[in-house]
Amino acid sequence: MVVGNDPEEKAVHPIELVLARLLRLGSLAAAALLAVGIAVMVLGQTELAPKLITAGLLVLLGTPVLRVVAAAIIFVKERDWHFALFSLVVLCAVAAGIYFGKGG
């Protein structure tokens, strides 16, 4: 991330590395679960395949939420209350979407 001539702007901040690794790990885990689930389905194990595919989809959906939680924790540790509050607002919006989006 190179922006401007300021040396501090040229460095990638540790929070960005942590969050990028978290997203990469979540995406890889979800892809692995989905791939194994599809392979198991092709091989005829119809009782295990839906569980693996569902787990893969849940990991895929949960990864961004976990990223916001990790960011909030990092911001609180750094005493960056402005961004910690933004993270809390995003978490509340996600929770409200899950709660009210269930349908009935």
Backbone bond lengths (Angstrom), bond angles and torsions (degrees), N, CA, C in turn:
res aa  C-N    CA-C-N  psi(-1)  N-CA   C-N-CA  omega(-1)  CA-C   N-CA-C  phi
1 M - - - 1.440 - - 1.522 107.62 -
2 V 1.289 117.07 94.62 1.458 121.57 -179.17 1.519 108.49 -108.78
3 V 1.329 115.57 117.28 1.461 121.29 179.51 1.510 107.66 -136.90
4 G 1.304 117.75 121.86 1.459 120.97 176.28 1.512 112.63 71.14
5 N 1.329 115.76 -166.08 1.462 121.78 -177.26 1.519 113.10 -104.63
6 D 1.291 118.33 -2.56 1.458 121.98 -178.23 1.530 109.39 -72.14
7 P 1.354 118.71 123.45 1.474 120.57 -178.93 1.520 113.14 -58.83
8 E 1.328 116.63 -32.02 1.455 119.76 -179.33 1.528 110.59 -67.73
9 E 1.319 118.47 -31.93 1.453 121.52 179.50 1.521 111.44 -73.01
10 K 1.334 117.38 -24.55 1.462 120.95 -178.21 1.525 112.06 -74.80
11 A 1.299 117.80 -25.23 1.457 121.42 -178.78 1.520 110.19 -80.84
12 V 1.321 115.29 143.71 1.455 120.22 174.81 1.520 106.91 -83.06
13 H 1.319 116.48 128.54 1.458 120.99 -177.50 1.529 110.40 -73.56
14 P 1.323 117.34 145.70 1.476 120.93 -177.89 1.524 112.89 -56.41
15 I 1.331 117.70 -35.80 1.474 119.19 -179.44 1.524 110.33 -62.03
16 E 1.324 117.52 -37.08 1.458 120.51 179.07 1.526 111.04 -65.79
17 L 1.328 116.60 -37.48 1.472 120.02 178.12 1.521 111.46 -66.44
18 V 1.318 116.73 -43.08 1.468 120.82 179.59 1.519 110.22 -62.33
19 L 1.324 116.53 -47.26 1.461 120.10 -177.47 1.527 111.70 -68.56
20 A 1.330 117.21 -36.68 1.464 120.11 177.27 1.528 110.84 -65.60
21 R 1.315 116.87 -41.35 1.470 120.33 178.38 1.520 110.97 -64.90
22 L 1.326 115.99 -39.39 1.460 120.46 179.01 1.529 110.63 -62.86
23 L 1.333 117.12 -44.50 1.462 120.27 178.49 1.529 111.13 -65.22
24 R 1.323 116.45 -40.94 1.464 119.90 -179.88 1.527 110.48 -64.20
25 L 1.330 116.46 -45.50 1.459 120.70 179.93 1.529 111.35 -62.60
26 G 1.318 116.73 -44.08 1.464 120.34 178.82 1.519 112.15 -63.24
27 S 1.324 116.10 -42.03 1.466 120.25 179.59 1.523 111.19 -65.60
28 L 1.324 116.59 -42.26 1.468 120.14 178.97 1.528 111.50 -65.68
29 A 1.326 116.54 -41.70 1.470 120.02 179.00 1.527 110.36 -63.96
30 A 1.336 116.87 -42.95 1.463 120.63 178.94 1.527 110.64 -63.79
31 A 1.326 116.39 -44.61 1.470 120.05 179.84 1.524 111.04 -62.37
32 A 1.326 116.44 -40.36 1.469 119.95 179.40 1.528 110.75 -64.62
33 L 1.319 116.89 -45.14 1.466 120.06 179.37 1.526 111.07 -62.95
34 L 1.327 116.53 -42.74 1.461 119.91 179.06 1.533 111.20 -64.95
35 A 1.325 116.99 -43.19 1.464 120.39 -179.56 1.524 111.26 -64.09
36 V 1.322 116.58 -43.92 1.463 119.72 178.88 1.525 109.93 -65.60
37 G 1.325 116.72 -40.43 1.460 120.27 178.47 1.516 112.20 -61.39
38 I 1.330 116.67 -42.76 1.466 120.06 178.65 1.524 110.65 -67.76
39 A 1.333 116.49 -40.93 1.467 119.99 178.72 1.522 110.83 -62.79
40 V 1.320 116.41 -42.68 1.467 120.74 179.50 1.534 110.03 -64.47
41 M 1.346 116.10 -37.19 1.464 119.73 178.57 1.532 110.29 -65.07
42 V 1.323 116.86 -42.19 1.468 121.18 179.03 1.525 110.69 -63.42
43 L 1.333 116.07 -35.08 1.464 120.59 179.86 1.523 112.96 -78.52
44 G 1.337 117.10 -4.69 1.456 120.12 173.06 1.518 116.18 98.41
45 Q 1.289 118.52 5.20 1.472 120.71 178.80 1.533 108.97 -85.24
46 T 1.313 116.30 77.09 1.464 120.91 -171.44 1.525 114.27 -70.24
47 E 1.318 118.41 -19.01 1.472 118.83 -179.91 1.536 112.32 -84.36
48 L 1.322 118.32 -27.27 1.468 121.74 -178.48 1.525 112.80 -91.31
49 A 1.315 117.23 -32.80 1.466 121.53 -174.37 1.529 113.70 -58.41
50 P 1.329 120.07 -47.79 1.469 118.95 -179.47 1.531 113.12 -61.86
51 K 1.326 116.19 -33.22 1.468 119.74 179.01 1.525 111.01 -66.76
52 L 1.327 117.00 -42.70 1.466 120.96 178.90 1.519 111.33 -66.85
53 I 1.319 116.64 -41.49 1.467 120.38 179.29 1.524 110.51 -65.98
54 T 1.323 117.13 -42.26 1.466 120.89 177.22 1.519 110.51 -62.47
55 A 1.323 117.31 -42.34 1.470 120.64 177.74 1.526 110.77 -61.72
56 G 1.324 117.13 -41.42 1.458 121.01 178.08 1.517 111.94 -62.27
57 L 1.330 116.43 -42.27 1.463 120.04 178.86 1.523 111.56 -67.75
58 L 1.318 117.17 -38.07 1.470 120.19 177.79 1.528 111.49 -65.61
59 V 1.326 116.83 -40.50 1.468 120.22 176.44 1.521 109.95 -63.72
60 L 1.332 116.40 -42.09 1.460 120.63 179.43 1.523 111.25 -62.69
61 L 1.313 117.51 -41.53 1.465 121.37 178.92 1.529 112.41 -74.23
62 G 1.310 116.72 -31.95 1.460 120.10 -177.50 1.517 114.52 -80.88
63 T 1.324 117.23 -18.90 1.465 120.60 -176.79 1.533 113.14 -60.60
64 P 1.333 120.18 -47.89 1.469 118.75 178.38 1.530 113.01 -64.36
65 V 1.326 116.46 -34.11 1.465 119.72 177.98 1.529 109.54 -65.96
66 L 1.324 116.26 -42.98 1.460 120.39 177.41 1.520 110.90 -62.80
67 R 1.321 116.76 -34.26 1.462 121.40 177.46 1.526 110.69 -63.14
68 V 1.327 117.41 -41.65 1.466 120.94 179.03 1.528 110.17 -67.49
69 V 1.326 116.79 -39.41 1.471 120.51 177.26 1.529 110.15 -63.10
70 A 1.329 116.97 -45.17 1.472 120.74 179.07 1.528 110.64 -62.68
71 A 1.324 116.75 -41.51 1.469 119.89 178.31 1.516 110.80 -62.83
72 A 1.317 117.15 -42.10 1.469 120.62 179.24 1.525 110.85 -61.45
73 I 1.318 116.50 -43.28 1.470 120.37 179.57 1.530 110.24 -63.44
74 I 1.318 116.30 -43.78 1.467 119.64 179.52 1.518 110.71 -63.77
75 F 1.334 117.29 -43.00 1.463 120.47 -179.34 1.527 111.36 -64.85
76 V 1.319 117.23 -37.61 1.476 119.88 177.60 1.524 109.97 -66.69
77 K 1.334 117.20 -43.08 1.467 119.90 178.63 1.524 111.46 -61.84
78 E 1.347 116.39 -35.28 1.462 120.86 179.26 1.530 112.04 -84.08
79 R 1.307 116.37 -0.83 1.466 123.38 -177.98 1.529 111.87 58.18
80 D 1.324 115.05 36.45 1.461 121.43 175.51 1.529 106.40 -96.42
81 W 1.318 115.15 81.54 1.460 121.58 -170.27 1.528 112.42 -66.65
82 H 1.309 116.71 -29.82 1.461 121.01 -179.49 1.534 109.82 -61.71
83 F 1.317 116.88 -51.97 1.467 120.58 -179.04 1.527 111.60 -75.36
84 A 1.315 117.71 -28.69 1.464 119.95 174.82 1.528 109.89 -62.97
85 L 1.341 115.85 -40.66 1.465 119.97 177.50 1.523 110.91 -65.47
86 F 1.329 117.40 -41.78 1.465 120.30 176.83 1.524 110.67 -59.65
87 S 1.320 117.16 -41.97 1.461 120.98 179.00 1.519 111.01 -62.94
88 L 1.331 116.51 -40.36 1.461 120.82 178.11 1.527 110.71 -64.28
89 V 1.323 117.16 -40.91 1.463 120.67 178.06 1.533 110.31 -62.68
90 V 1.324 116.75 -42.65 1.469 120.28 178.64 1.527 110.24 -63.58
91 L 1.324 117.42 -42.83 1.472 120.32 178.26 1.524 111.28 -62.37
92 C 1.333 117.02 -39.92 1.468 120.28 177.27 1.524 111.02 -64.83
93 A 1.327 116.95 -39.21 1.462 120.37 178.52 1.525 110.69 -65.36
94 V 1.322 117.13 -41.83 1.466 120.76 177.98 1.529 110.19 -64.54
95 A 1.333 116.82 -44.65 1.469 120.70 179.08 1.525 111.02 -62.09
96 A 1.327 116.96 -41.57 1.468 120.13 178.29 1.521 110.32 -64.98
97 G 1.327 117.19 -40.41 1.459 120.36 177.98 1.513 112.32 -62.96
98 I 1.321 116.59 -39.77 1.464 120.20 178.06 1.517 110.49 -68.10
99 Y 1.348 116.75 -43.91 1.452 121.38 -177.15 1.532 111.28 -65.39
100 F 1.326 116.23 -50.29 1.460 120.42 -175.32 1.524 112.54 -82.73
101 G 1.311 117.49 -15.27 1.461 121.19 -177.63 1.517 113.54 -90.17
102 K 1.308 117.23 0.41 1.474 120.30 -179.19 1.518 112.22 -64.00
103 G 1.300 116.61 -30.18 1.470 118.85 -176.12 1.506 109.97 78.40
104 G 1.240 116.41 173.70 1.432 113.30 -176.39 1.431 113.70 -154.19
